Amino acid sequence: MIIQICVGSACYLKGSQEIVALFEAAVAEHGLDAEITLAGSFCTGKCNREGVTVTIDDTVYTGLTKEKFKEFFAEHVLAPLSAERN
C-alpha cells in the first residue's frame, strides 16, 4: 500500500506535517513498515477548505485532520490490509 500525503503549500498550512507524523506513528505502532510506503506529494489539485489531501494507492481523500485521523486510518488502511490477509 502506498500512502502519499500532500505537503504542498495549502496542505502544509492545514497541518500536513502533523498528518505525516501521525501516519509514521500509526504505521510503526501496528508494525506495518513492510506493507506500507509513506511518501510526500505536491498538490494533487483536490484542495479542500479543511484538512489535508491523502492518496492511498490510486484513491484521493480530502479533508483529513488530526481529529479524524484514527477513524480514517482504521477505515482506509487497517481494514483493507486486514481484508487482503484473509
KEKE-3310 file (N, C-alpha, C; in steps of 0.2 Angstrom, whole numbers, plus 5000, padded with zeros to 4 digits):
npx = (5004:5003:5005:5002:5005:4999:5010:5010:5009:4996:4991:5001:5000:4988:4992:4999:5011:5009:5000:5008:5017:5008:5004:5016:5019:5007:5009:5021:5017:5007:5015:5017:5027:5033:5023:5018:5021:5026:5024:5028:5019:5016:5004:4989:4978:4966:4962:4954:4943:4945:4958:4970:4975:4976:4982:4979:4986:4978:4967:4960:4959:4951:4952:4957:4960:4969:4960:4952:4960:4962:4950:4950:4962:4959:4948:4953:4965:4969:4958:4957:4970:4968:4958:4965:4974:4965)
npy = (4994:5011:5026:5043:5059:5075:5088:5101:5119:5123:5112:5110:5122:5118:5108:5097:5092:5087:5077:5068:5064:5058:5047:5041:5037:5028:5018:5012:5008:4998:4989:4990:4993:4985:4984:4996:5010:5026:5042:5059:5071:5083:5096:5089:5095:5094:5102:5106:5115:5112:5102:5090:5083:5066:5052:5036:5022:5023:5031:5046:5056:5069:5082:5077:5078:5080:5077:5068:5057:5044:5037:5037:5031:5018:5014:5016:5011:5000:4992:4988:4982:4971:4964:4960:4951:4940)
npz = (5000:4996:5003:5000:5006:5005:5004:4999:4998:5002:5009:5018:5026:5032:5041:5037:5041:5053:5050:5043:5053:5062:5053:5052:5065:5068:5058:5063:5076:5073:5066:5052:5043:5033:5024:5020:5011:5015:5008:5003:4993:4981:4977:4973:4967:4973:4983:4999:5009:5022:5031:5025:5010:5005:4997:4994:4987:4972:4976:4980:4995:5003:5015:5028:5045:5060:5070:5064:5061:5067:5065:5051:5048:5053:5045:5031:5030:5039:5039:5024:5023:5032:5026:5014:5019:5023)
capx = (5000:5007:5001:5005:5002:5001:5014:5010:5008:4989:4990:5006:4997:4982:4994:5001:5017:5006:4997:5014:5019:5003:5005:5023:5017:5002:5012:5026:5013:5004:5020:5016:5033:5034:5017:5015:5026:5024:5028:5025:5017:5014:4997:4985:4973:4960:4962:4948:4943:4948:4962:4975:4974:4980:4981:4981:4986:4975:4961:4962:4954:4952:4949:4960:4963:4972:4955:4949:4965:4961:4945:4952:4967:4956:4944:4956:4972:4969:4953:4959:4975:4966:4954:4970:4977:4960)
capy = (5000:5017:5032:5049:5064:5081:5093:5107:5124:5124:5107:5112:5127:5115:5104:5091:5089:5083:5071:5064:5062:5053:5041:5037:5033:5023:5013:5009:5005:4992:4985:4989:4995:4981:4984:5002:5015:5033:5047:5066:5073:5090:5097:5085:5099:5092:5106:5106:5120:5109:5096:5088:5078:5060:5047:5029:5019:5027:5034:5053:5058:5076:5085:5074:5082:5076:5074:5062:5053:5037:5034:5037:5025:5011:5013:5016:5007:4994:4987:4985:4977:4965:4960:4957:4945:4935)
capz = (5000:4995:5005:4999:5010:5001:5008:4995:5002:5005:5014:5023:5031:5036:5046:5034:5045:5059:5047:5042:5060:5064:5049:5054:5072:5067:5054:5067:5081:5070:5063:5045:5039:5027:5020:5019:5009:5015:5004:5002:4987:4980:4976:4968:4964:4976:4989:5002:5014:5029:5031:5021:5005:5006:4991:4996:4980:4967:4978:4983:5000:5005:5022:5033:5050:5066:5074:5060:5059:5070:5061:5044:5047:5054:5039:5024:5030:5043:5036:5018:5024:5035:5021:5010:5023:5024)
cpx = (5004:5002:5005:5001:5004:5005:5015:5008:5001:4989:4995:5003:4991:4985:4997:5007:5014:5003:5003:5016:5014:5003:5011:5022:5013:5005:5017:5022:5010:5009:5019:5021:5034:5029:5015:5022:5023:5028:5024:5023:5016:5007:4994:4979:4966:4959:4955:4949:4946:4952:4966:4972:4979:4978:4983:4980:4983:4969:4963:4956:4956:4950:4952:4963:4965:4966:4951:4953:4964:4956:4947:4957:4964:4952:4948:4963:4971:4964:4955:4965:4973:4962:4959:4973:4972:4959)
cpy = (5006:5023:5038:5055:5071:5086:5100:5113:5125:5118:5108:5117:5124:5109:5097:5088:5085:5077:5066:5061:5056:5046:5037:5033:5027:5017:5009:5005:4999:4988:4984:4992:4992:4981:4990:5007:5022:5038:5054:5067:5080:5090:5092:5088:5097:5096:5106:5112:5118:5103:5095:5083:5072:5055:5041:5025:5024:5031:5040:5054:5065:5077:5081:5078:5077:5073:5068:5057:5046:5034:5033:5031:5018:5009:5012:5013:5001:4989:4984:4980:4971:4961:4957:4951:4939:4932)
cpz = (5000:4998:5004:5002:5006:5006:5004:5000:5006:5011:5020:5029:5035:5040:5043:5038:5051:5056:5046:5048:5062:5060:5051:5060:5071:5063:5059:5073:5079:5066:5056:5041:5033:5022:5017:5017:5010:5011:5004:4995:4986:4978:4971:4965:4967:4983:4992:5007:5021:5027:5025:5016:5005:5000:4994:4989:4975:4969:4982:4989:5002:5012:5028:5039:5056:5070:5071:5059:5061:5066:5054:5043:5048:5047:5032:5024:5033:5040:5029:5019:5027:5030:5016:5013:5023:5017)
residu = (MET:ILE:ILE:GLN:ILE:CYS:VAL:GLY:SER:ALA:CYS:TYR:LEU:LYS:GLY:SER:GLN:GLU:ILE:VAL:ALA:LEU:PHE:GLU:ALA:ALA:VAL:ALA:GLU:HIS:GLY:LEU:ASP:ALA:GLU:ILE:THR:LEU:ALA:GLY:SER:PHE:CYS:THR:GLY:LYS:CYS:ASN:ARG:GLU:GLY:VAL:THR:VAL:THR:ILE:ASP:ASP:THR:VAL:TYR:THR:GLY:LEU:THR:LYS:GLU:LYS:PHE:LYS:GLU:PHE:PHE:ALA:GLU:HIS:VAL:LEU:ALA:PRO:LEU:SER:ALA:GLU:ARG:ASN)
# end
